[in-house]
Amino acid sequence: MKHWELEHNGNHIRIEWNESATFNLQTPIGGEWVDYHCFTCYGIETEQEALECAYDVLNELEPEEY
């Protein structure tokens, strides 16, 4: 598993990637990372491509979704 922690639209989030096609977007609640959105993206070959795919999904979500 790969993880990236970042700020997006003023929210602290974590992207979890299984190094294949599955992603979880997570938010911290009570000291734990909790999934709030899951998605798949096929054809990823590098960590950079994975991060770009996750950013695309983040930018498509409405702020109230996270």
N, CA, C and O atoms as a CHARMM CRD file, in Angstrom:
* protein
*
  264
    1    1 MET  N      0.83100  -1.18500   0.00000 PROA 1      0.00000
    2    1 MET  CA     0.00000   0.00000   0.00000 PROA 1      0.00000
    3    1 MET  C      0.87500   1.24700   0.00000 PROA 1      0.00000
    4    1 MET  O      1.89000   1.32100   0.69200 PROA 1      0.00000
    5    2 LYS  N      0.46400   2.19300  -0.77300 PROA 2      0.00000
    6    2 LYS  CA     1.09800   3.51900  -0.77900 PROA 2      0.00000
    7    2 LYS  C      0.11000   4.50300  -0.17900 PROA 2      0.00000
    8    2 LYS  O     -1.10400   4.35900  -0.32800 PROA 2      0.00000
    9    3 HSD  N      0.64900   5.50300   0.50100 PROA 3      0.00000
   10    3 HSD  CA    -0.18100   6.55000   1.09400 PROA 3      0.00000
   11    3 HSD  C      0.42500   7.91400   0.80600 PROA 3      0.00000
   12    3 HSD  O      1.64300   8.09400   0.79600 PROA 3      0.00000
   13    4 TRP  N     -0.46600   8.86200   0.57200 PROA 4      0.00000
   14    4 TRP  CA    -0.05900  10.25600   0.46100 PROA 4      0.00000
   15    4 TRP  C     -0.98500  11.07500   1.34700 PROA 4      0.00000
   16    4 TRP  O     -2.20500  10.92600   1.27400 PROA 4      0.00000
   17    5 GLU  N     -0.41900  11.93500   2.18000 PROA 5      0.00000
   18    5 GLU  CA    -1.21500  12.85300   2.99200 PROA 5      0.00000
   19    5 GLU  C     -1.07100  14.24800   2.40000 PROA 5      0.00000
   20    5 GLU  O      0.02700  14.67500   2.04400 PROA 5      0.00000
   21    6 LEU  N     -2.19900  14.95400   2.30100 PROA 6      0.00000
   22    6 LEU  CA    -2.15900  16.27700   1.70000 PROA 6      0.00000
   23    6 LEU  C     -3.33200  17.12400   2.16700 PROA 6      0.00000
   24    6 LEU  O     -4.29400  16.63100   2.75600 PROA 6      0.00000
   25    7 GLU  N     -3.21500  18.41000   1.88200 PROA 7      0.00000
   26    7 GLU  CA    -4.31400  19.34800   2.11700 PROA 7      0.00000
   27    7 GLU  C     -5.00200  19.57100   0.77700 PROA 7      0.00000
   28    7 GLU  O     -4.34500  19.80400  -0.23700 PROA 7      0.00000
   29    8 HSD  N     -6.32100  19.49900   0.78100 PROA 8      0.00000
   30    8 HSD  CA    -7.08600  19.74100  -0.44000 PROA 8      0.00000
   31    8 HSD  C     -8.31800  20.54900  -0.06700 PROA 8      0.00000
   32    8 HSD  O     -9.15100  20.09600   0.71800 PROA 8      0.00000
   33    9 ASN  N     -8.43200  21.74000  -0.62900 PROA 9      0.00000
   34    9 ASN  CA    -9.54300  22.65100  -0.31500 PROA 9      0.00000
   35    9 ASN  C     -9.69300  22.86000   1.19400 PROA 9      0.00000
   36    9 ASN  O    -10.80900  22.92700   1.70900 PROA 9      0.00000
   37   10 GLY  N     -8.57300  22.96200   1.89100 PROA 10     0.00000
   38   10 GLY  CA    -8.58500  23.21400   3.32200 PROA 10     0.00000
   39   10 GLY  C     -8.83600  21.99500   4.18300 PROA 10     0.00000
   40   10 GLY  O     -8.97100  22.12800   5.39900 PROA 10     0.00000
   41   11 ASN  N     -8.90300  20.81400   3.59600 PROA 11     0.00000
   42   11 ASN  CA    -9.13000  19.58100   4.34500 PROA 11     0.00000
   43   11 ASN  C     -7.89200  18.70400   4.31400 PROA 11     0.00000
   44   11 ASN  O     -7.25900  18.55300   3.26900 PROA 11     0.00000
   45   12 HSD  N     -7.54200  18.12300   5.46300 PROA 12     0.00000
   46   12 HSD  CA    -6.42900  17.18600   5.54800 PROA 12     0.00000
   47   12 HSD  C     -6.96400  15.81800   5.14000 PROA 12     0.00000
   48   12 HSD  O     -7.88300  15.29700   5.77200 PROA 12     0.00000
   49   13 ILE  N     -6.39900  15.24000   4.09700 PROA 13     0.00000
   50   13 ILE  CA    -6.85800  13.93800   3.62200 PROA 13     0.00000
   51   13 ILE  C     -5.67000  13.02000   3.36900 PROA 13     0.00000
   52   13 ILE  O     -4.51900  13.45400   3.31600 PROA 13     0.00000
   53   14 ARG  N     -5.98600  11.74400   3.21500 PROA 14     0.00000
   54   14 ARG  CA    -4.97200  10.75600   2.85300 PROA 14     0.00000
   55   14 ARG  C     -5.50200   9.95400   1.67300 PROA 14     0.00000
   56   14 ARG  O     -6.67100   9.56900   1.63400 PROA 14     0.00000
   57   15 ILE  N     -4.62600   9.71500   0.72800 PROA 15     0.00000
   58   15 ILE  CA    -4.93200   8.86000  -0.41900 PROA 15     0.00000
   59   15 ILE  C     -4.23100   7.53300  -0.16500 PROA 15     0.00000
   60   15 ILE  O     -3.02400   7.49500   0.07900 PROA 15     0.00000
   61   16 GLU  N     -4.98400   6.45600  -0.22200 PROA 16     0.00000
   62   16 GLU  CA    -4.42500   5.11800  -0.05700 PROA 16     0.00000
   63   16 GLU  C     -4.58400   4.39300  -1.38800 PROA 16     0.00000
   64   16 GLU  O     -5.67900   4.35400  -1.94900 PROA 16     0.00000
   65   17 TRP  N     -3.51200   3.82800  -1.88700 PROA 17     0.00000
   66   17 TRP  CA    -3.51200   3.13900  -3.17500 PROA 17     0.00000
   67   17 TRP  C     -2.93400   1.75000  -2.97700 PROA 17     0.00000
   68   17 TRP  O     -1.88800   1.60100  -2.34500 PROA 17     0.00000
   69   18 ASN  N     -3.59900   0.72900  -3.50800 PROA 18     0.00000
   70   18 ASN  CA    -3.13200  -0.64400  -3.33300 PROA 18     0.00000
   71   18 ASN  C     -2.05000  -1.05200  -4.33500 PROA 18     0.00000
   72   18 ASN  O     -1.71200  -2.23100  -4.44200 PROA 18     0.00000
   73   19 GLU  N     -1.51400  -0.08600  -5.06000 PROA 19     0.00000
   74   19 GLU  CA    -0.45400  -0.27600  -6.05700 PROA 19     0.00000
   75   19 GLU  C     -0.92600  -1.09100  -7.25500 PROA 19     0.00000
   76   19 GLU  O     -0.12300  -1.67100  -7.98700 PROA 19     0.00000
   77   20 SER  N     -2.23800  -1.12300  -7.43900 PROA 20     0.00000
   78   20 SER  CA    -2.82400  -1.76400  -8.60900 PROA 20     0.00000
   79   20 SER  C     -3.85600  -0.80700  -9.20300 PROA 20     0.00000
   80   20 SER  O     -3.50800   0.03500 -10.03100 PROA 20     0.00000
   81   21 ALA  N     -5.11600  -0.92400  -8.79300 PROA 21     0.00000
   82   21 ALA  CA    -6.15900  -0.08300  -9.39000 PROA 21     0.00000
   83   21 ALA  C     -7.10500   0.53800  -8.36700 PROA 21     0.00000
   84   21 ALA  O     -7.92100   1.38700  -8.72700 PROA 21     0.00000
   85   22 THR  N     -7.01400   0.13800  -7.10600 PROA 22     0.00000
   86   22 THR  CA    -7.98400   0.58000  -6.10300 PROA 22     0.00000
   87   22 THR  C     -7.42600   1.69100  -5.22100 PROA 22     0.00000
   88   22 THR  O     -6.28700   1.63800  -4.75900 PROA 22     0.00000
   89   23 PHE  N     -8.27000   2.69700  -5.00600 PROA 23     0.00000
   90   23 PHE  CA    -7.91800   3.84200  -4.17700 PROA 23     0.00000
   91   23 PHE  C     -8.97200   4.03400  -3.08900 PROA 23     0.00000
   92   23 PHE  O    -10.15000   3.74500  -3.29300 PROA 23     0.00000
   93   24 ASN  N     -8.53300   4.52500  -1.93600 PROA 24     0.00000
   94   24 ASN  CA    -9.43000   4.98400  -0.88400 PROA 24     0.00000
   95   24 ASN  C     -9.01900   6.40600  -0.52700 PROA 24     0.00000
   96   24 ASN  O     -7.84100   6.68600  -0.30600 PROA 24     0.00000
   97   25 LEU  N     -9.98800   7.28900  -0.47500 PROA 25     0.00000
   98   25 LEU  CA    -9.75200   8.62800   0.05100 PROA 25     0.00000
   99   25 LEU  C    -10.18800   8.59100   1.50000 PROA 25     0.00000
  100   25 LEU  O    -11.26600   8.09200   1.82200 PROA 25     0.00000
  101   26 GLN  N     -9.34300   9.12400   2.38000 PROA 26     0.00000
  102   26 GLN  CA    -9.58000   9.00400   3.80600 PROA 26     0.00000
  103   26 GLN  C     -9.48700  10.35500   4.49900 PROA 26     0.00000
  104   26 GLN  O     -8.77900  11.25900   4.05700 PROA 26     0.00000
  105   27 THR  N    -10.22500  10.46400   5.60200 PROA 27     0.00000
  106   27 THR  CA   -10.20800  11.65600   6.43400 PROA 27     0.00000
  107   27 THR  C     -9.92300  11.23400   7.87000 PROA 27     0.00000
  108   27 THR  O    -10.32300  10.14200   8.27300 PROA 27     0.00000
  109   28 PRO  N     -9.23900  12.07300   8.65600 PROA 28     0.00000
  110   28 PRO  CA    -8.96100  11.69000  10.03900 PROA 28     0.00000
  111   28 PRO  C    -10.17800  11.94500  10.93200 PROA 28     0.00000
  112   28 PRO  O    -10.71300  13.05300  10.97400 PROA 28     0.00000
  113   29 ILE  N    -10.59900  10.90300  11.63800 PROA 29     0.00000
  114   29 ILE  CA   -11.69400  11.01200  12.60800 PROA 29     0.00000
  115   29 ILE  C    -11.26900  10.27300  13.87000 PROA 29     0.00000
  116   29 ILE  O    -10.99000   9.07400  13.83800 PROA 29     0.00000
  117   30 GLY  N    -11.22400  10.99400  14.96900 PROA 30     0.00000
  118   30 GLY  CA   -10.86500  10.37500  16.24200 PROA 30     0.00000
  119   30 GLY  C     -9.49700   9.73100  16.25200 PROA 30     0.00000
  120   30 GLY  O     -9.29200   8.71300  16.91400 PROA 30     0.00000
  121   31 GLY  N     -8.56000  10.31000  15.52600 PROA 31     0.00000
  122   31 GLY  CA    -7.20100   9.77300  15.49500 PROA 31     0.00000
  123   31 GLY  C     -7.00300   8.60000  14.54000 PROA 31     0.00000
  124   31 GLY  O     -5.91700   8.02300  14.49300 PROA 31     0.00000
  125   32 GLU  N     -8.02300   8.24200  13.78700 PROA 32     0.00000
  126   32 GLU  CA    -7.94900   7.13700  12.82600 PROA 32     0.00000
  127   32 GLU  C     -8.26100   7.66200  11.42700 PROA 32     0.00000
  128   32 GLU  O     -9.01100   8.62700  11.27600 PROA 32     0.00000
  129   33 TRP  N     -7.69300   7.03400  10.41900 PROA 33     0.00000
  130   33 TRP  CA    -8.02700   7.36200   9.03600 PROA 33     0.00000
  131   33 TRP  C     -9.25700   6.55800   8.64500 PROA 33     0.00000
  132   33 TRP  O     -9.27500   5.33300   8.76600 PROA 33     0.00000
  133   34 VAL  N    -10.28400   7.25700   8.17600 PROA 34     0.00000
  134   34 VAL  CA   -11.55500   6.62600   7.82300 PROA 34     0.00000
  135   34 VAL  C    -11.83500   6.86600   6.33400 PROA 34     0.00000
  136   34 VAL  O    -11.75200   7.99300   5.84700 PROA 34     0.00000
  137   35 ASP  N    -12.16800   5.77700   5.62300 PROA 35     0.00000
  138   35 ASP  CA   -12.49600   5.89100   4.19700 PROA 35     0.00000
  139   35 ASP  C    -13.78300   6.69000   4.02200 PROA 35     0.00000
  140   35 ASP  O    -14.75100   6.49600   4.75600 PROA 35     0.00000
  141   36 TYR  N    -13.78200   7.59300   3.03700 PROA 36     0.00000
  142   36 TYR  CA   -15.02300   8.28000   2.69700 PROA 36     0.00000
  143   36 TYR  C    -15.34100   8.16200   1.20600 PROA 36     0.00000
  144   36 TYR  O    -16.44800   8.49400   0.78300 PROA 36     0.00000
  145   37 HSD  N    -14.38200   7.69400   0.40900 PROA 37     0.00000
  146   37 HSD  CA   -14.63900   7.51900  -1.01700 PROA 37     0.00000
  147   37 HSD  C    -13.67000   6.46500  -1.54600 PROA 37     0.00000
  148   37 HSD  O    -12.47600   6.50500  -1.24800 PROA 37     0.00000
  149   38 CYS  N    -14.18400   5.53100  -2.32300 PROA 38     0.00000
  150   38 CYS  CA   -13.36900   4.47300  -2.92500 PROA 38     0.00000
  151   38 CYS  C    -13.59200   4.51900  -4.43800 PROA 38     0.00000
  152   38 CYS  O    -14.70500   4.77100  -4.89900 PROA 38     0.00000
  153   39 PHE  N    -12.53000   4.27600  -5.20300 PROA 39     0.00000
  154   39 PHE  CA   -12.66100   4.25600  -6.65500 PROA 39     0.00000
  155   39 PHE  C    -11.55600   3.40500  -7.25600 PROA 39     0.00000
  156   39 PHE  O    -10.57700   3.07500  -6.58600 PROA 39     0.00000
  157   40 THR  N    -11.71700   3.05600  -8.51100 PROA 40     0.00000
  158   40 THR  CA   -10.69400   2.30400  -9.23600 PROA 40     0.00000
  159   40 THR  C    -10.25400   3.10300 -10.45200 PROA 40     0.00000
  160   40 THR  O    -11.01200   3.89000 -11.01800 PROA 40     0.00000
  161   41 CYS  N     -9.02100   2.87600 -10.82900 PROA 41     0.00000
  162   41 CYS  CA    -8.44200   3.51800 -12.00400 PROA 41     0.00000
  163   41 CYS  C     -7.46200   2.50000 -12.60100 PROA 41     0.00000
  164   41 CYS  O     -6.43100   2.19300 -12.00400 PROA 41     0.00000
  165   42 TYR  N     -7.79600   1.99400 -13.76700 PROA 42     0.00000
  166   42 TYR  CA    -6.99400   0.94400 -14.39700 PROA 42     0.00000
  167   42 TYR  C     -5.89100   1.50900 -15.29600 PROA 42     0.00000
  168   42 TYR  O     -5.98100   2.63900 -15.77500 PROA 42     0.00000
  169   43 GLY  N     -4.86500   0.71300 -15.50900 PROA 43     0.00000
  170   43 GLY  CA    -3.79400   1.08600 -16.42600 PROA 43     0.00000
  171   43 GLY  C     -2.69400   1.92200 -15.80700 PROA 43     0.00000
  172   43 GLY  O     -1.87100   2.48400 -16.52900 PROA 43     0.00000
  173   44 ILE  N     -2.66100   2.01800 -14.50100 PROA 44     0.00000
  174   44 ILE  CA    -1.62600   2.81000 -13.82500 PROA 44     0.00000
  175   44 ILE  C     -0.32800   2.01600 -13.77800 PROA 44     0.00000
  176   44 ILE  O     -0.30800   0.84200 -13.41000 PROA 44     0.00000
  177   45 GLU  N      0.75300   2.68600 -14.15900 PROA 45     0.00000
  178   45 GLU  CA     2.05200   2.02100 -14.16300 PROA 45     0.00000
  179   45 GLU  C      3.05000   2.63700 -13.19500 PROA 45     0.00000
  180   45 GLU  O      4.03200   1.98800 -12.83500 PROA 45     0.00000
  181   46 THR  N      2.82200   3.87400 -12.76600 PROA 46     0.00000
  182   46 THR  CA     3.77900   4.53200 -11.88100 PROA 46     0.00000
  183   46 THR  C      3.05400   5.21000 -10.72400 PROA 46     0.00000
  184   46 THR  O      1.84600   5.43900 -10.78100 PROA 46     0.00000
  185   47 GLU  N      3.81100   5.52800  -9.67400 PROA 47     0.00000
  186   47 GLU  CA     3.24800   6.26800  -8.54500 PROA 47     0.00000
  187   47 GLU  C      2.75600   7.63900  -8.98400 PROA 47     0.00000
  188   47 GLU  O      1.73700   8.11700  -8.48500 PROA 47     0.00000
  189   48 GLN  N      3.46000   8.27400  -9.90400 PROA 48     0.00000
  190   48 GLN  CA     3.05200   9.58800 -10.39700 PROA 48     0.00000
  191   48 GLN  C      1.68200   9.50400 -11.08200 PROA 48     0.00000
  192   48 GLN  O      0.82300  10.35700 -10.85900 PROA 48     0.00000
  193   49 GLU  N      1.48300   8.48900 -11.90400 PROA 49     0.00000
  194   49 GLU  CA     0.18400   8.30100 -12.55600 PROA 49     0.00000
  195   49 GLU  C     -0.91800   8.06300 -11.52900 PROA 49     0.00000
  196   49 GLU  O     -2.03400   8.55800 -11.68400 PROA 49     0.00000
  197   50 ALA  N     -0.60400   7.31000 -10.49100 PROA 50     0.00000
  198   50 ALA  CA    -1.58400   7.04800  -9.43300 PROA 50     0.00000
  199   50 ALA  C     -1.98500   8.33700  -8.72900 PROA 50     0.00000
  200   50 ALA  O     -3.17000   8.58500  -8.50800 PROA 50     0.00000
  201   51 LEU  N     -1.01400   9.14500  -8.38200 PROA 51     0.00000
  202   51 LEU  CA    -1.29300  10.40500  -7.70700 PROA 51     0.00000
  203   51 LEU  C     -2.09400  11.34800  -8.60800 PROA 51     0.00000
  204   51 LEU  O     -3.01100  12.02000  -8.13600 PROA 51     0.00000
  205   52 GLU  N     -1.76200  11.40400  -9.87900 PROA 52     0.00000
  206   52 GLU  CA    -2.50500  12.24500 -10.82100 PROA 52     0.00000
  207   52 GLU  C     -3.95700  11.78000 -10.95400 PROA 52     0.00000
  208   52 GLU  O     -4.86900  12.60500 -11.01600 PROA 52     0.00000
  209   53 CYS  N     -4.17200  10.47000 -10.99800 PROA 53     0.00000
  210   53 CYS  CA    -5.52400   9.92700 -11.07300 PROA 53     0.00000
  211   53 CYS  C     -6.30700  10.31000  -9.81700 PROA 53     0.00000
  212   53 CYS  O     -7.46400  10.72000  -9.90900 PROA 53     0.00000
  213   54 ALA  N     -5.68800  10.18000  -8.65500 PROA 54     0.00000
  214   54 ALA  CA    -6.35200  10.52100  -7.39600 PROA 54     0.00000
  215   54 ALA  C     -6.69000  12.01100  -7.34300 PROA 54     0.00000
  216   54 ALA  O     -7.77600  12.37600  -6.89300 PROA 54     0.00000
  217   55 TYR  N     -5.79200  12.86600  -7.78900 PROA 55     0.00000
  218   55 TYR  CA    -6.07400  14.30700  -7.82900 PROA 55     0.00000
  219   55 TYR  C     -7.24500  14.61300  -8.75500 PROA 55     0.00000
  220   55 TYR  O     -8.08100  15.46100  -8.44000 PROA 55     0.00000
  221   56 ASP  N     -7.31000  13.93700  -9.88100 PROA 56     0.00000
  222   56 ASP  CA    -8.43800  14.14400 -10.79500 PROA 56     0.00000
  223   56 ASP  C     -9.75900  13.81500 -10.10400 PROA 56     0.00000
  224   56 ASP  O    -10.72800  14.56400 -10.22600 PROA 56     0.00000
  225   57 VAL  N     -9.80000  12.71100  -9.38900 PROA 57     0.00000
  226   57 VAL  CA   -11.02000  12.32800  -8.67300 PROA 57     0.00000
  227   57 VAL  C    -11.32100  13.33700  -7.57300 PROA 57     0.00000
  228   57 VAL  O    -12.46900  13.75200  -7.41200 PROA 57     0.00000
  229   58 LEU  N    -10.30200  13.73600  -6.81500 PROA 58     0.00000
  230   58 LEU  CA   -10.51200  14.73800  -5.76200 PROA 58     0.00000
  231   58 LEU  C    -11.11500  16.01600  -6.32300 PROA 58     0.00000
  232   58 LEU  O    -12.02000  16.59500  -5.72200 PROA 58     0.00000
  233   59 ASN  N    -10.62800  16.44900  -7.44900 PROA 59     0.00000
  234   59 ASN  CA   -11.10300  17.69100  -8.04800 PROA 59     0.00000
  235   59 ASN  C    -12.52600  17.57400  -8.59100 PROA 59     0.00000
  236   59 ASN  O    -13.21000  18.58300  -8.76400 PROA 59     0.00000
  237   60 GLU  N    -12.97500  16.34300  -8.86100 PROA 60     0.00000
  238   60 GLU  CA   -14.33900  16.12700  -9.32900 PROA 60     0.00000
  239   60 GLU  C    -15.35200  16.06300  -8.18500 PROA 60     0.00000
  240   60 GLU  O    -16.53700  16.32800  -8.38700 PROA 60     0.00000
  241   61 LEU  N    -14.88300  15.70800  -6.98100 PROA 61     0.00000
  242   61 LEU  CA   -15.79100  15.59300  -5.83500 PROA 61     0.00000
  243   61 LEU  C    -16.24600  16.96100  -5.37600 PROA 61     0.00000
  244   61 LEU  O    -15.49900  17.93500  -5.46200 PROA 61     0.00000
  245   62 GLU  N    -17.45900  17.03200  -4.89500 PROA 62     0.00000
  246   62 GLU  CA   -17.95500  18.24900  -4.28800 PROA 62     0.00000
  247   62 GLU  C    -17.35800  18.35900  -2.88400 PROA 62     0.00000
  248   62 GLU  O    -17.19000  17.33600  -2.22100 PROA 62     0.00000
  249   63 PRO  N    -17.03500  19.56000  -2.41200 PROA 63     0.00000
  250   63 PRO  CA   -16.42200  19.72000  -1.08800 PROA 63     0.00000
  251   63 PRO  C    -17.21100  19.05700   0.05000 PROA 63     0.00000
  252   63 PRO  O    -16.60400  18.57400   1.00600 PROA 63     0.00000
  253   64 GLU  N    -18.53400  19.02400  -0.03000 PROA 64     0.00000
  254   64 GLU  CA   -19.30500  18.40700   1.05200 PROA 64     0.00000
  255   64 GLU  C    -19.18100  16.88900   1.07100 PROA 64     0.00000
  256   64 GLU  O    -19.65600  16.24900   2.01000 PROA 64     0.00000
  257   65 GLU  N    -18.55100  16.29600   0.05200 PROA 65     0.00000
  258   65 GLU  CA   -18.36500  14.85200   0.02300 PROA 65     0.00000
  259   65 GLU  C    -17.18400  14.39200   0.87100 PROA 65     0.00000
  260   65 GLU  O    -16.99300  13.19300   1.07600 PROA 65     0.00000
  261   66 TYR  N    -16.38700  15.35000   1.36600 PROA 66     0.00000
  262   66 TYR  CA   -15.27000  14.96500   2.24300 PROA 66     0.00000
  263   66 TYR  C    -15.10900  15.88100   3.38900 PROA 66     0.00000
  264   66 TYR  O    -14.21400  15.68900   4.21200 PROA 66     0.00000
